Each structure stands twice: as structure tokens, then as C-alpha cells.
């Protein structure tokens, strides 16, 4: 299934999403950041409930 997604991504966009990772390897937030990010990228969202 992954290969089909990558093939379709290439067909539609002309390249493969550089942030697409295998499930569970890295935070999914980086994949949906809208841009290519470095390995040390952190999601800018902070859940205020976690600080309590």
C-alpha cells in the first residue's frame, strides 16, 4: 500500500513527499507540518493541560 501512495504522490505532485515516514518511526506532526523539517524539529504546539 505504501508503494501505491508514493507512486500516486509522484504522479500528482512530480515528487514524493520528503517528510513521509513509515508509521511509528517519527512523530507524525512533522509529516503534516507543511514543509520539510530537520530531525531536531519540534512541534510548536504546546498542550497547556500537560503543564498542569
mmCIF file of the N, C-alpha and C atoms, coordinates in Angstrom:
data_MODEL
# 
_entry.id   MODEL 
# 
loop_
_atom_site.group_PDB 
_atom_site.id 
_atom_site.type_symbol 
_atom_site.label_atom_id 
_atom_site.label_alt_id 
_atom_site.label_comp_id 
_atom_site.label_asym_id 
_atom_site.label_entity_id 
_atom_site.label_seq_id 
_atom_site.pdbx_PDB_ins_code 
_atom_site.Cartn_x 
_atom_site.Cartn_y 
_atom_site.Cartn_z 
_atom_site.occupancy 
_atom_site.B_iso_or_equiv 
_atom_site.pdbx_formal_charge 
_atom_site.auth_seq_id 
_atom_site.auth_comp_id 
_atom_site.auth_asym_id 
_atom_site.auth_atom_id 
_atom_site.pdbx_PDB_model_num 
ATOM 1   N N  . UNK A 1 1  ? 0.821  -1.179 0.000   1.00 0.00 ? 1  UNK A N  1 
ATOM 2   C CA . UNK A 1 1  ? 0.000  0.000  0.000   1.00 0.00 ? 1  UNK A CA 1 
ATOM 3   C C  . UNK A 1 1  ? 0.876  1.257  0.000   1.00 0.00 ? 1  UNK A C  1 
ATOM 4   N N  . UNK A 1 2  ? 1.949  1.235  0.781   1.00 0.00 ? 2  UNK A N  1 
ATOM 5   C CA . UNK A 1 2  ? 2.848  2.390  0.835   1.00 0.00 ? 2  UNK A CA 1 
ATOM 6   C C  . UNK A 1 2  ? 3.382  2.740  -0.550  1.00 0.00 ? 2  UNK A C  1 
ATOM 7   N N  . UNK A 1 3  ? 3.780  1.723  -1.297  1.00 0.00 ? 3  UNK A N  1 
ATOM 8   C CA . UNK A 1 3  ? 4.304  1.966  -2.643  1.00 0.00 ? 3  UNK A CA 1 
ATOM 9   C C  . UNK A 1 3  ? 3.262  2.638  -3.535  1.00 0.00 ? 3  UNK A C  1 
ATOM 10  N N  . UNK A 1 4  ? 2.020  2.228  -3.417  1.00 0.00 ? 4  UNK A N  1 
ATOM 11  C CA . UNK A 1 4  ? 0.952  2.844  -4.224  1.00 0.00 ? 4  UNK A CA 1 
ATOM 12  C C  . UNK A 1 4  ? 0.785  4.313  -3.861  1.00 0.00 ? 4  UNK A C  1 
ATOM 13  N N  . UNK A 1 5  ? 0.870  4.619  -2.562  1.00 0.00 ? 5  UNK A N  1 
ATOM 14  C CA . UNK A 1 5  ? 0.757  6.007  -2.115  1.00 0.00 ? 5  UNK A CA 1 
ATOM 15  C C  . UNK A 1 5  ? 1.917  6.833  -2.659  1.00 0.00 ? 5  UNK A C  1 
ATOM 16  N N  . UNK A 1 6  ? 3.126  6.291  -2.574  1.00 0.00 ? 6  UNK A N  1 
ATOM 17  C CA . UNK A 1 6  ? 4.293  7.008  -3.086  1.00 0.00 ? 6  UNK A CA 1 
ATOM 18  C C  . UNK A 1 6  ? 4.194  7.213  -4.596  1.00 0.00 ? 6  UNK A C  1 
ATOM 19  N N  . UNK A 1 7  ? 3.759  6.192  -5.319  1.00 0.00 ? 7  UNK A N  1 
ATOM 20  C CA . UNK A 1 7  ? 3.595  6.304  -6.771  1.00 0.00 ? 7  UNK A CA 1 
ATOM 21  C C  . UNK A 1 7  ? 2.562  7.368  -7.126  1.00 0.00 ? 7  UNK A C  1 
ATOM 22  N N  . UNK A 1 8  ? 1.454  7.386  -6.397  1.00 0.00 ? 8  UNK A N  1 
ATOM 23  C CA . UNK A 1 8  ? 0.404  8.364  -6.671  1.00 0.00 ? 8  UNK A CA 1 
ATOM 24  C C  . UNK A 1 8  ? 0.885  9.774  -6.315  1.00 0.00 ? 8  UNK A C  1 
ATOM 25  N N  . UNK A 1 9  ? 1.617  9.901  -5.224  1.00 0.00 ? 9  UNK A N  1 
ATOM 26  C CA . UNK A 1 9  ? 2.182  11.189 -4.824  1.00 0.00 ? 9  UNK A CA 1 
ATOM 27  C C  . UNK A 1 9  ? 3.079  11.731 -5.934  1.00 0.00 ? 9  UNK A C  1 
ATOM 28  N N  . UNK A 1 10 ? 3.929  10.861 -6.485  1.00 0.00 ? 10 UNK A N  1 
ATOM 29  C CA . UNK A 1 10 ? 4.825  11.267 -7.559  1.00 0.00 ? 10 UNK A CA 1 
ATOM 30  C C  . UNK A 1 10 ? 4.044  11.653 -8.812  1.00 0.00 ? 10 UNK A C  1 
ATOM 31  N N  . UNK A 1 11 ? 3.025  10.873 -9.136  1.00 0.00 ? 11 UNK A N  1 
ATOM 32  C CA . UNK A 1 11 ? 2.226  11.152 -10.338 1.00 0.00 ? 11 UNK A CA 1 
ATOM 33  C C  . UNK A 1 11 ? 1.493  12.490 -10.227 1.00 0.00 ? 11 UNK A C  1 
ATOM 34  N N  . UNK A 1 12 ? 1.002  12.805 -9.062  1.00 0.00 ? 12 UNK A N  1 
ATOM 35  C CA . UNK A 1 12 ? 0.231  14.038 -8.878  1.00 0.00 ? 12 UNK A CA 1 
ATOM 36  C C  . UNK A 1 12 ? 1.104  15.266 -8.654  1.00 0.00 ? 12 UNK A C  1 
ATOM 37  N N  . UNK A 1 13 ? 2.177  15.094 -7.874  1.00 0.00 ? 13 UNK A N  1 
ATOM 38  C CA . UNK A 1 13 ? 2.978  16.254 -7.471  1.00 0.00 ? 13 UNK A CA 1 
ATOM 39  C C  . UNK A 1 13 ? 4.322  16.353 -8.188  1.00 0.00 ? 13 UNK A C  1 
ATOM 40  N N  . UNK A 1 14 ? 4.727  15.283 -8.859  1.00 0.00 ? 14 UNK A N  1 
ATOM 41  C CA . UNK A 1 14 ? 6.013  15.303 -9.539  1.00 0.00 ? 14 UNK A CA 1 
ATOM 42  C C  . UNK A 1 14 ? 7.177  14.890 -8.649  1.00 0.00 ? 14 UNK A C  1 
ATOM 43  N N  . UNK A 1 15 ? 6.896  14.656 -7.378  1.00 0.00 ? 15 UNK A N  1 
ATOM 44  C CA . UNK A 1 15 ? 7.915  14.154 -6.456  1.00 0.00 ? 15 UNK A CA 1 
ATOM 45  C C  . UNK A 1 15 ? 7.217  13.462 -5.289  1.00 0.00 ? 15 UNK A C  1 
ATOM 46  N N  . UNK A 1 16 ? 8.007  12.839 -4.458  1.00 0.00 ? 16 UNK A N  1 
ATOM 47  C CA . UNK A 1 16 ? 7.476  12.138 -3.291  1.00 0.00 ? 16 UNK A CA 1 
ATOM 48  C C  . UNK A 1 16 ? 7.635  13.040 -2.079  1.00 0.00 ? 16 UNK A C  1 
ATOM 49  N N  . UNK A 1 17 ? 6.627  13.075 -1.250  1.00 0.00 ? 17 UNK A N  1 
ATOM 50  C CA . UNK A 1 17 ? 6.665  13.885 -0.040  1.00 0.00 ? 17 UNK A CA 1 
ATOM 51  C C  . UNK A 1 17 ? 7.920  13.537 0.755   1.00 0.00 ? 17 UNK A C  1 
ATOM 52  N N  . UNK A 1 18 ? 8.852  14.503 0.927   1.00 0.00 ? 18 UNK A N  1 
ATOM 53  C CA . UNK A 1 18 ? 10.100 14.190 1.628   1.00 0.00 ? 18 UNK A CA 1 
ATOM 54  C C  . UNK A 1 18 ? 9.904  13.927 3.119   1.00 0.00 ? 18 UNK A C  1 
ATOM 55  N N  . UNK A 1 19 ? 8.766  14.301 3.656   1.00 0.00 ? 19 UNK A N  1 
ATOM 56  C CA . UNK A 1 19 ? 8.524  14.119 5.083   1.00 0.00 ? 19 UNK A CA 1 
ATOM 57  C C  . UNK A 1 19 ? 7.751  12.836 5.387   1.00 0.00 ? 19 UNK A C  1 
ATOM 58  N N  . UNK A 1 20 ? 7.371  12.093 4.358   1.00 0.00 ? 20 UNK A N  1 
ATOM 59  C CA . UNK A 1 20 ? 6.612  10.872 4.571   1.00 0.00 ? 20 UNK A CA 1 
ATOM 60  C C  . UNK A 1 20 ? 7.502  9.810  5.208   1.00 0.00 ? 20 UNK A C  1 
ATOM 61  N N  . UNK A 1 21 ? 7.124  9.381  6.394   1.00 0.00 ? 21 UNK A N  1 
ATOM 62  C CA . UNK A 1 21 ? 7.902  8.372  7.121   1.00 0.00 ? 21 UNK A CA 1 
ATOM 63  C C  . UNK A 1 21 ? 7.053  7.133  7.324   1.00 0.00 ? 21 UNK A C  1 
ATOM 64  N N  . UNK A 1 22 ? 7.703  6.065  7.654   1.00 0.00 ? 22 UNK A N  1 
ATOM 65  C CA . UNK A 1 22 ? 6.973  4.849  7.989   1.00 0.00 ? 22 UNK A CA 1 
ATOM 66  C C  . UNK A 1 22 ? 6.282  5.035  9.331   1.00 0.00 ? 22 UNK A C  1 
ATOM 67  N N  . UNK A 1 23 ? 5.108  4.465  9.466   1.00 0.00 ? 23 UNK A N  1 
ATOM 68  C CA . UNK A 1 23 ? 4.313  4.610  10.680  1.00 0.00 ? 23 UNK A CA 1 
ATOM 69  C C  . UNK A 1 23 ? 5.109  4.212  11.919  1.00 0.00 ? 23 UNK A C  1 
ATOM 70  N N  . UNK A 1 24 ? 5.135  5.111  12.904  1.00 0.00 ? 24 UNK A N  1 
ATOM 71  C CA . UNK A 1 24 ? 5.778  4.822  14.165  1.00 0.00 ? 24 UNK A CA 1 
ATOM 72  C C  . UNK A 1 24 ? 7.254  5.145  14.240  1.00 0.00 ? 24 UNK A C  1 
ATOM 73  N N  . UNK A 1 25 ? 7.881  5.512  13.116  1.00 0.00 ? 25 UNK A N  1 
ATOM 74  C CA . UNK A 1 25 ? 9.313  5.812  13.137  1.00 0.00 ? 25 UNK A CA 1 
ATOM 75  C C  . UNK A 1 25 ? 9.603  7.176  13.751  1.00 0.00 ? 25 UNK A C  1 
ATOM 76  N N  . UNK A 1 26 ? 8.792  8.162  13.425  1.00 0.00 ? 26 UNK A N  1 
ATOM 77  C CA . UNK A 1 26 ? 8.977  9.529  13.922  1.00 0.00 ? 26 UNK A CA 1 
ATOM 78  C C  . UNK A 1 26 ? 7.606  10.123 14.213  1.00 0.00 ? 26 UNK A C  1 
ATOM 79  N N  . UNK A 1 27 ? 7.604  11.280 14.815  1.00 0.00 ? 27 UNK A N  1 
ATOM 80  C CA . UNK A 1 27 ? 6.353  11.968 15.104  1.00 0.00 ? 27 UNK A CA 1 
ATOM 81  C C  . UNK A 1 27 ? 5.609  12.277 13.812  1.00 0.00 ? 27 UNK A C  1 
ATOM 82  N N  . UNK A 1 28 ? 4.334  11.998 13.796  1.00 0.00 ? 28 UNK A N  1 
ATOM 83  C CA . UNK A 1 28 ? 3.519  12.298 12.615  1.00 0.00 ? 28 UNK A CA 1 
ATOM 84  C C  . UNK A 1 28 ? 3.361  13.793 12.425  1.00 0.00 ? 28 UNK A C  1 
ATOM 85  N N  . UNK A 1 29 ? 3.559  14.581 13.471  1.00 0.00 ? 29 UNK A N  1 
ATOM 86  C CA . UNK A 1 29 ? 3.405  16.036 13.367  1.00 0.00 ? 29 UNK A CA 1 
ATOM 87  C C  . UNK A 1 29 ? 4.337  16.611 12.312  1.00 0.00 ? 29 UNK A C  1 
ATOM 88  N N  . UNK A 1 30 ? 5.549  16.092 12.209  1.00 0.00 ? 30 UNK A N  1 
ATOM 89  C CA . UNK A 1 30 ? 6.493  16.590 11.209  1.00 0.00 ? 30 UNK A CA 1 
ATOM 90  C C  . UNK A 1 30 ? 5.982  16.345 9.793   1.00 0.00 ? 30 UNK A C  1 
ATOM 91  N N  . UNK A 1 31 ? 5.292  15.231 9.596   1.00 0.00 ? 31 UNK A N  1 
ATOM 92  C CA . UNK A 1 31 ? 4.771  14.912 8.267   1.00 0.00 ? 31 UNK A CA 1 
ATOM 93  C C  . UNK A 1 31 ? 3.698  15.902 7.828   1.00 0.00 ? 31 UNK A C  1 
ATOM 94  N N  . UNK A 1 32 ? 2.987  16.472 8.797   1.00 0.00 ? 32 UNK A N  1 
ATOM 95  C CA . UNK A 1 32 ? 1.889  17.381 8.488   1.00 0.00 ? 32 UNK A CA 1 
ATOM 96  C C  . UNK A 1 32 ? 2.254  18.831 8.730   1.00 0.00 ? 32 UNK A C  1 
ATOM 97  N N  . UNK A 1 33 ? 3.543  19.116 8.871   1.00 0.00 ? 33 UNK A N  1 
ATOM 98  C CA . UNK A 1 33 ? 3.986  20.485 9.141   1.00 0.00 ? 33 UNK A CA 1 
ATOM 99  C C  . UNK A 1 33 ? 3.849  21.384 7.916   1.00 0.00 ? 33 UNK A C  1 
ATOM 100 N N  . UNK A 1 34 ? 3.740  20.791 6.739   1.00 0.00 ? 34 UNK A N  1 
ATOM 101 C CA . UNK A 1 34 ? 3.586  21.576 5.515   1.00 0.00 ? 34 UNK A CA 1 
ATOM 102 C C  . UNK A 1 34 ? 4.901  21.957 4.867   1.00 0.00 ? 34 UNK A C  1 
ATOM 103 N N  . UNK A 1 35 ? 6.006  21.478 5.421   1.00 0.00 ? 35 UNK A N  1 
ATOM 104 C CA . UNK A 1 35 ? 7.317  21.790 4.854   1.00 0.00 ? 35 UNK A CA 1 
ATOM 105 C C  . UNK A 1 35 ? 8.313  20.731 5.301   1.00 0.00 ? 35 UNK A C  1 
ATOM 106 N N  . UNK A 1 36 ? 9.449  20.687 4.621   1.00 0.00 ? 36 UNK A N  1 
ATOM 107 C CA . UNK A 1 36 ? 10.494 19.755 5.028   1.00 0.00 ? 36 UNK A CA 1 
ATOM 108 C C  . UNK A 1 36 ? 11.177 20.306 6.274   1.00 0.00 ? 36 UNK A C  1 
ATOM 109 N N  . UNK A 1 37 ? 11.352 19.479 7.267   1.00 0.00 ? 37 UNK A N  1 
ATOM 110 C CA . UNK A 1 37 ? 11.947 19.916 8.531   1.00 0.00 ? 37 UNK A CA 1 
ATOM 111 C C  . UNK A 1 37 ? 13.129 19.008 8.891   1.00 0.00 ? 37 UNK A C  1 
ATOM 112 N N  . UNK A 1 38 ? 14.026 19.530 9.718   1.00 0.00 ? 38 UNK A N  1 
ATOM 113 C CA . UNK A 1 38 ? 15.190 18.769 10.176  1.00 0.00 ? 38 UNK A CA 1 
ATOM 114 C C  . UNK A 1 38 ? 14.799 17.743 11.231  1.00 0.00 ? 38 UNK A C  1 
ATOM 115 N N  . UNK A 1 39 ? 15.727 16.848 11.527  1.00 0.00 ? 39 UNK A N  1 
ATOM 116 C CA . UNK A 1 39 ? 15.482 15.804 12.524  1.00 0.00 ? 39 UNK A CA 1 
ATOM 117 C C  . UNK A 1 39 ? 15.221 16.366 13.912  1.00 0.00 ? 39 UNK A C  1 
ATOM 118 N N  . UNK A 1 40 ? 15.752 17.551 14.209  1.00 0.00 ? 40 UNK A N  1 
ATOM 119 C CA . UNK A 1 40 ? 15.574 18.122 15.543  1.00 0.00 ? 40 UNK A CA 1 
ATOM 120 C C  . UNK A 1 40 ? 14.336 19.016 15.650  1.00 0.00 ? 40 UNK A C  1 
ATOM 121 N N  . UNK A 1 41 ? 13.493 19.026 14.616  1.00 0.00 ? 41 UNK A N  1 
ATOM 122 C CA . UNK A 1 41 ? 12.270 19.842 14.618  1.00 0.00 ? 41 UNK A CA 1 
ATOM 123 C C  . UNK A 1 41 ? 11.342 19.402 15.748  1.00 0.00 ? 41 UNK A C  1 
ATOM 124 N N  . UNK A 1 42 ? 10.719 20.367 16.387  1.00 0.00 ? 42 UNK A N  1 
ATOM 125 C CA . UNK A 1 42 ? 9.730  20.069 17.414  1.00 0.00 ? 42 UNK A CA 1 
ATOM 126 C C  . UNK A 1 42 ? 8.432  20.772 17.057  1.00 0.00 ? 42 UNK A C  1 
ATOM 127 N N  . UNK A 1 43 ? 7.346  20.123 17.302  1.00 0.00 ? 43 UNK A N  1 
ATOM 128 C CA . UNK A 1 43 ? 6.036  20.694 17.036  1.00 0.00 ? 43 UNK A CA 1 
ATOM 129 C C  . UNK A 1 43 ? 5.870  21.965 17.877  1.00 0.00 ? 43 UNK A C  1 
ATOM 130 N N  . UNK A 1 44 ? 5.429  23.077 17.269  1.00 0.00 ? 44 UNK A N  1 
ATOM 131 C CA . UNK A 1 44 ? 5.295  24.320 18.028  1.00 0.00 ? 44 UNK A CA 1 
ATOM 132 C C  . UNK A 1 44 ? 4.079  24.342 18.947  1.00 0.00 ? 44 UNK A C  1 
ATOM 133 N N  . UNK A 1 45 ? 3.185  23.389 18.826  1.00 0.00 ? 45 UNK A N  1 
ATOM 134 C CA . UNK A 1 45 ? 2.006  23.338 19.669  1.00 0.00 ? 45 UNK A CA 1 
ATOM 135 C C  . UNK A 1 45 ? 2.384  22.818 21.051  1.00 0.00 ? 45 UNK A C  1 
ATOM 136 N N  . UNK A 1 46 ? 1.910  23.480 22.075  1.00 0.00 ? 46 UNK A N  1 
ATOM 137 C CA . UNK A 1 46 ? 2.131  23.026 23.438  1.00 0.00 ? 46 UNK A CA 1 
ATOM 138 C C  . UNK A 1 46 ? 0.778  22.903 24.119  1.00 0.00 ? 46 UNK A C  1 
ATOM 139 N N  . UNK A 1 47 ? 0.449  21.723 24.560  1.00 0.00 ? 47 UNK A N  1 
ATOM 140 C CA . UNK A 1 47 ? -0.817 21.475 25.237  1.00 0.00 ? 47 UNK A CA 1 
ATOM 141 C C  . UNK A 1 47 ? -0.712 22.008 26.665  1.00 0.00 ? 47 UNK A C  1 
ATOM 142 N N  . UNK A 1 48 ? -1.469 23.035 26.969  1.00 0.00 ? 48 UNK A N  1 
ATOM 143 C CA . UNK A 1 48 ? -1.401 23.654 28.291  1.00 0.00 ? 48 UNK A CA 1 
ATOM 144 C C  . UNK A 1 48 ? -1.835 22.688 29.392  1.00 0.00 ? 48 UNK A C  1 
ATOM 145 N N  . UNK A 1 49 ? -2.619 21.688 29.042  1.00 0.00 ? 49 UNK A N  1 
ATOM 146 C CA . UNK A 1 49 ? -3.043 20.701 30.034  1.00 0.00 ? 49 UNK A CA 1 
ATOM 147 C C  . UNK A 1 49 ? -1.869 19.869 30.522  1.00 0.00 ? 49 UNK A C  1 
ATOM 148 N N  . UNK A 1 50 ? -0.861 19.681 29.691  1.00 0.00 ? 50 UNK A N  1 
ATOM 149 C CA . UNK A 1 50 ? 0.299  18.868 30.064  1.00 0.00 ? 50 UNK A CA 1 
ATOM 150 C C  . UNK A 1 50 ? 1.156  19.567 31.112  1.00 0.00 ? 50 UNK A C  1 
ATOM 151 N N  . UNK A 1 51 ? 1.088  20.885 31.174  1.00 0.00 ? 51 UNK A N  1 
ATOM 152 C CA . UNK A 1 51 ? 1.903  21.650 32.125  1.00 0.00 ? 51 UNK A CA 1 
ATOM 153 C C  . UNK A 1 51 ? 1.317  21.641 33.532  1.00 0.00 ? 51 UNK A C  1 
ATOM 154 N N  . UNK A 1 52 ? 0.106  21.203 33.672  1.00 0.00 ? 52 UNK A N  1 
ATOM 155 C CA . UNK A 1 52 ? -0.548 21.210 34.988  1.00 0.00 ? 52 UNK A CA 1 
ATOM 156 C C  . UNK A 1 52 ? -0.038 20.133 35.901  1.00 0.00 ? 52 UNK A C  1 
# 
